């Protein structure tokens, strides 16, 4: 299951970059650079969602781009030209499902050896490698829990 939460990255004069998720009250971060603020926001998102799951609380549904464009606080932070809005994909661990993957025999052998050294199996090793690459490529945040029940908007 995948959804995306919007994060606002904003910089006021004489301050660090701040980041907050309009749909997740109290989920915020900061950084000296835009990239650092975004990286910290991803960490904050992960911790925020994990805390809600651990406490058995519902996860607020992510808002739409239209909802963000109509939000007064978001509009204010974006209107001065010192802020921007990004979608951060959020993926939950879910029930595993068998898939077929075609790889070169030498790559399969290398994966199997790396999995053995890591103390895991081929499937888990490939899943971990895929998660790392997806995080790096898309900026997604992975939650090691099944998809939670959603708070009705």
Secondary structure, 3 states (H helix, E strand, C coil): CEEEEEEEEEECCCCCEEEECCCCCCCEEEECCHHHHHHHHHHHHHHHHHHHHHCCCCEECCCCHHHHHHCHHHHHHHHCCCEEEEEEEEEECCCCCCCCCCCCHHHHHHHHHHHHHHCCCHHHHHHHHHHHHHHHHHCCEEECCCCCCEECC
